[in-house]
Amino acid sequence: MITSIAQKELLSTLRDRRFAVLSVLVLSLLLAATLVGRRAAAALQHERTAAQHTVDEQFHHQPNRHPHRVAHYGSFAFHFT
């Protein structure tokens, strides 16, 4: 009995145009969100790489100093995922 009711409801839902339109709309929004998210992640990764390169260059081109003073100069470590 429950399966026949579920089959009838599923068939009724599939025949309704609103379901198809909403499904296409939701899938389109999911695709757009995925593309925007991937682009933002790629831009963030590029910024991290550039910043790490800049920090590495600053560290390697600093004047010759005692290691204790160099430690006070500071450095950054970026987490790459």
N, C-alpha and C positions, 0 to 999 in steps of 0.2 A: 504494500500500500504506500509506504513512504517513498519507495523508489519510483513508483508511477507518478506521484505528486512532484517529486524532484525532477523527473524527466519532463513533465508538463511545464513546470516553471522554467526550466532551462530552455526548452523550445520556445516558450513565450518570450523570454528575455532575448534570445537570439533573433527573433523575428522583429523585435522593436528597434526602430531606426535610432532612437536616442542612445541605446546601448552602444551601437556601432560608432556613432559620432563621438560619444564620450570616450570610448576606448581609443579611437584614433587621436583625439585631443590629448589624453593622458600619455599615450606613447610618444607623441610629438614633444610634449613638455619634458618627459624623461630623457629623451634623446638630446634636447637642447641643454638641459641641465648637465648631462654627462659631458657634452662637448665643451661647454663653458668651464666646467670643473677641471677638465683635462688641460685646457688652455691656461687656466689660472695656476695649476700645479706646475706646468712647464715653465711659466714665467717666474714663479717663485724659485724653482730649482736653478734657473739661469741667474737670478739675483744672488742666490746663495753661493753659487760657483764663482761669480764675479767678486763678491765680497771676500770669500776665502782667498782668492788669488791676490786681491789687494792687501789683505792682512799678511799673507805669506811674504809678499814683496816688501812690505814695511818692516817685517821682522828680520828678513835676510839682509836688508840694506841699512840697518841701523849701525851706528858707530861701534867700534870695538870697545866693549866695556866689561866690567867685572860681571860674572854670572848672576850675582845677587841683585845688582842694579838692573840687569836685563829682565829679571823676574818681576821687578816692580814696573817695568815698562808695560807689561801686560800683553795679552794676546787673546784672540777669539778662536773658538772651535765651533764650527757649524755642523749641525747634525743633518746628514744627507739620508733621505729615505728612498 
